[in-house]
Amino acid sequence: MDESGAARRRLAEEREVSLARLASLTGDHESIVAASLDTNADDEHDPEGATIAFERSQIGALIKQVRGHLAELDAALARVDAGTYGVCERCGAPIGAARLEALPAARLCIRCAGRVP
């Protein structure tokens, strides 16, 4: 398999994992919302733990994070199609293989990623 094929496969696998995570989080969020509708408890003063509002907010933030990661993966797949995957968007140098292994959707080489914009 050529380099772009391997990159495409890795990105597609990570995308599938992210989609599964999004589905799970969305289900959790819907369950929390449904649970809050079924009760009139004052969860803001519940000594047993986190409030329903906090849990809903926390899962909402995780959903937003996963959706952002999916957008990054889609952009990386577009770079594979364009033949620019693995090339730093700032300086044009190759992005190291170890960096791409750790962060397959990386847009910047390690040197540029460490710079303040």
N, C-alpha and C positions, 0 to 999 in steps of 0.2 A: 504494500500500500504506500502511495506517495505521501509526502509531508502534508499537503493540503487535505488529503483524504483522512489522515490520522487526526489532524486538527479538527476537521468537520465531525468525525466520530466522537472525539472527546467532548467537543462543545455540545453535540446532540445528546450525549449521555448526561452531561451536567444539566442540560435544559430539561430532560425528562425527570431527573431527580428534583429539580426546582418546581416543576409543574405539580409533582406529587406532593411536595411540601406545601405549595400554595393551596391545593385542594384540601389538605388536612387542616391547615390553619383556617381556611374559609369555613370548613365544617365546625371547627371549634368556636369560631366567632359566632356563627349562627346559633349554636347550642347555648352559648352564654346569653345572647340576645333573647332567645326563646325562654330561657330560665328566668331572666329578669322580668319578662312579661307575665310569667305564671306566679309571681310572688309579689307581695307588697311589703316585703321585709325592708327594714331600714339597714341596708348593708353598709352604710357609711359609718355606723357605730357598732359593727359586728366585731366582737373581741376575738373571734375565731381565725381571722386572717385577712387576706386582701379583699378589697371590695370588688363587686361585680364591675363597677365602672373602671377600676384599675385594670382588671383582667381584660376587659374589652379593649381598653386603650393599648395595653401591652400587645395583644394579638393583632390589633390594627396596625401598630408600628412594624411588627414582624411581616405582616402581609405587604405593607408598603416596601419593605426592604427586599422581599423576594421578588416582587414585581419589578423593582429597579434592577435586580440581578438578571432577571429574564430579559429585560431591555438591553443590558450590556451583552448578554450572550447572543441575542439576535444581531446586535451591531457587529460582534465578532464574526458571526457567520457571514454577514454581508462583506466583511473585510476578506474572509477566505475567498468568497466569490470574486471579489475585485482584485485578488492577488496581493493585497497589502497586509494580510494577517502576519503578525510577528514583526512588524516594522513600527518603530516608535512614531507616534503622530506628531511629536514635538521636534525631534532632531533627525529623524529618518534612519537612525541606527537600528540594527537588529535587536529585538527583545530577546534576552537570554532564554534558553530552553528551560532552565530551572524555574525562572519566573513564570513562563507560560504553563509549566506543569502545575505550579502552585496556584496561579491565577490565569486560567485559560482565556479570560476575556480582557486581559491587560492591554491597555492602549499605549502605555508609556514604558520605556526601558527603565531599569532600576535607578539609573542616574537622574533622569528627568522626573521620575516619580518622587524622588527625594527633594527636588527643588520646590521652593515656594513660587506659586504662579505669579 
